[in-house]
Amino acid sequence: MANGLFSRLRDGLSKSRSNITAVVGDQAVADEDYLESLTDALILSDMGAACAQQAIDTLRARAAEAGIKDVAGHKALLKEILADMLNVPKDPLRWPMVMLVVGVNGVGKTTTIGKLALRFQSLGRTIVLCAADTFRAAAAEQLSIWAERAKVPLIRHQEGADPAGVVFDAVQAAKANGTHLTIVDTAGRLHNKKNLMDEMEKMRRVIDREFPEAAVRCLLVVDATTGQNGLQQAKAFSEVAGVNGVALTKLDGTAKGGVIFPIVRELRVPVLYVGVGEGIDDLQAFDAKEYVDALFN
Ligand code: GDP
């Protein structure tokens, strides 16, 4: 990760880091009290009790096995264990691709789409954006601003139009132009699960029928500042939409960052990107080791 972005992630995670380092820094020998305080510090980072317990149980077992008794050794081992918990295999990128972006309103979906457009463009890929959240006029408006910033075409219909119809037009444009990546902004109406599921299915049917050669991926956007609520959203969306990967946003703010662990544990999908600001460049590919470093160092 570029240094500036890494330091923003570090700054964002400073609260969790100071909780953890307060425990790690105080003692020389890692006894049961120490492990208990460490568990609490991990829970305070939004990791949730089950994940924190799993990490510390693994730490206890592996430290005993290796005869490690000192705090520094435990810290190094815990970092490895946490990074392993976040390492889930990713589906390889394959072109052409249609990426359905899902998540509740306000989590940073549109912003992330703008950032992704720029990112893939800088990697030499051609992009088309698709405004399939037709329920809020503002959503398409906002997406058009990001499309202009990233200088990529946008397919949109009128407010209230059928989302699958917008997807139909977007994939026709992608096929006609040989576009690598179609990024679809979807509606974040999780309170109406049945409708959302029907809509997602309809969009997927259109893609399968019209663009069978395309790889279809579903990226879930989660606001890291919402803590355990973000986990509930992630579970609900994975039931409705068949999620393949997660983008975690707003890690530059007040996020404690630990929520990433239960999300990965529950969904068994990789975190692919982290958002560390509101600008178009403020998105980075996720790296488990770097992330754990930002939580600890
Ligand atoms: P959507 O409703 O899910 O499409 O969310 P938006 O993309 O409109 O974002 C909602 C708000 O979150 C906006 O004010 C964005 O600028 C802000 N936002 C999005 N991503 C980030 C991020 O990584 N860091 C910060 N600090 N703000 C972000």
Residues whose N, C-alpha, C, O or C-beta is under 5 A from the ligand:
A	BS01	GDP	V104 N105 G106 V107 G108 K109 T110 T111 T112 T249 K250 L251 D252 G253 G275 V276 G277 E278 D282
